[in-house]
Structure formats: C-alpha cells, structure tokens
C-alpha cells in the first residue's frame, strides 16, 4: 500500500524517466507486437487468430477492474454484447464507416459501464458481485425482449464488413480473414499501448492504492468512488470495442454475446493469464481460445477437460500463467547464481 501510494502521488515517477524507463514501461507493448506478428506464423486460421486478439482486448478491460482496482465484475458481457449490437445495427442499416461503428460501440460500452458502475460501486464484496450479475441478467432479458432491435433469440444476422475507406476512396479491404486480422491487430496494438499508458499513469497507480487498501486511499484524500467509476468506464469502452470487432468478424451479433456466460469467459481468461499485468491478459485469452479450440477437436465434452485445467490453475497457479512464468524465471536465475557462486569457490 505504501509503495502504491508513493507511485500514485508521483514519488516513483523519476524511475520511469529517460530511455531506460520508457523501455521498461513499454516492454509489454513490444511483447504485444511480437504476439501480433507471431500469430499468423503459428495459426492457419485467420478467424481464430483474430478471435485471440478480440478476446485479449476484452480481457484487458476486465483486468483493469480486477487486477488494478480489485473489482470482481460479472457484467463484462453487457459491454461486449452492447458493442456487438451497436456495430451490427449501424452496419446493417447502411452506415459505411467501420471506424464510426467501432467508435459508437466504445461509446455505448462506456455509457453502459457508467450506469452499471454507478450503482455497483456503492456495494462491496459479495453484494458488488451480485449487483453486476443482476445487471448482466437485466441486459440479457432486455436484449431478448427487443427482437425488432436485437434480433431476439436469433441475434443480428448478415452484418457486413465494409472496407476501411476515406470518403469514396478504399484504403484497406477487409474481405478476407487475414485482411481483417491485420486491421484488428492494428486496433489491438493501439488500444494495448493506451492501456499500458493508463496503468503507468498517476491514475493507474492510484487504482493500485485503492485495490491494496481502499480505506487508507480514501483517508489520503482520493475520491475512491470516482476512480472506481472511471475504471468501469474505461473497461466498458474497451470491452464494447472488442464486442464490435467480434460481430464484424463473425457477421452476427448473437444473444449469447450479452449473456452472463460471456462475462464468465472473459473473467476466466483474465484469471488464467494473471490479474494485475496487462500482457498477462493476452496470454490468458490466447490460452483459452487456442486450448478450447484444440480440446473441441478431441472430445465433444471438452468443457469438462477445460474445467479440470481451471481447477489446476485455481489450486496451483493463483497468479495465473504469468505468475508461473515469473516463478520459473526466478528459479532459473537462482540456479544460475548458485552455479556461478560454486564455480568461484576454490
């Protein structure tokens, strides 16, 4: 808590100054670029590679709440589904601009998150979780009850994927899966860099202080509710953007996108990767999507196998795959240090 408070008040900002500090700050952006470049080399399906990046964006939004603010939200499916619906409605009603559809999805996700967050942050613990879950069910049945707008149980179908254009000039065609992957990859890198900037800012460090000890953060003069609500808004915008990209990828906005199962899936990706580190969200999303795709080819009841994996993560890897990697690296360093020390002995 003391370290987080120092960082929130700017006491630790000198460490980030200079080229070395910038490199340490944005090393995860470089890793994200490596992942973006590696996926086409390791995955044959452009749609599957795109799905990894889409859900990595959704996990980023969830990680800001869970890992940086300490808020366990089951309402992420709300923002993901609303992003899908908003992009689908605009594109199916003749709006030719992909960027306009994505912007609308992000804005709608942020607005919905502001409403959900405004009510939810007034409770803590179990009651906070129950409120987000209740809002998830509310939005689900609202979408189900408006078939003229959302398509009801069938969802929105035949969502087009227009080319990225400037006026009447086509800049980039998005027809093929790999062309669309390139577009999503560019959006992902930009959003990831912005989220890293947020997490290393005074605001991000204040969120860590609130997560570690909310009472002390409030006593230090921080308006805790405002910080939590802003985290909700940012998370909703990023998750809504992910939902819009998903709808454009599949060509449909199904009712399941706004179901609480989607919230659970996004939350599981965040936990598997490791909360509190943004790049861990990318690892968790990639693991979940690719592992689930592989298991589904082995056994029709692949969810049972996935459940066993999740149990193992909960029992032995509380900090997720990222924490496991850190432990392995630390063990190797200790081993190398011990070997070097033994060689120095006469």
ZIRANOR-V785024 format. One record per run of one state. SS is the DSSP state (alpha for helix, beta for strand, coil for the rest). FROM is the first residue (numbers start at 1). LEN is the number of residues. If there is no record, write none. Layout:
ss=[SS,SS]
from=[FROM,FROM]
len=[LEN,LEN]
//
This chain:
ss=[coil,alpha,coil,alpha,coil,alpha,coil,alpha,coil,alpha,coil,alpha,coil,alpha,coil,alpha,coil,alpha,coil,alpha,coil,beta,coil,beta,coil,beta,coil,alpha,coil,alpha,coil,alpha,coil,alpha,coil,beta,coil,alpha,coil,alpha,coil,alpha,coil,alpha,coil,alpha,coil]
from=[1,2,9,13,17,18,26,27,43,46,70,76,93,98,121,125,145,147,151,152,155,156,157,164,167,169,173,177,200,202,213,214,220,224,251,253,254,255,259,260,274,278,299,302,317,320,345]
len=[1,7,4,4,1,8,1,16,3,24,6,17,5,23,4,20,2,4,1,3,1,1,7,3,2,4,4,23,2,11,1,6,4,27,2,1,1,4,1,14,4,21,3,15,3,25,2]
//
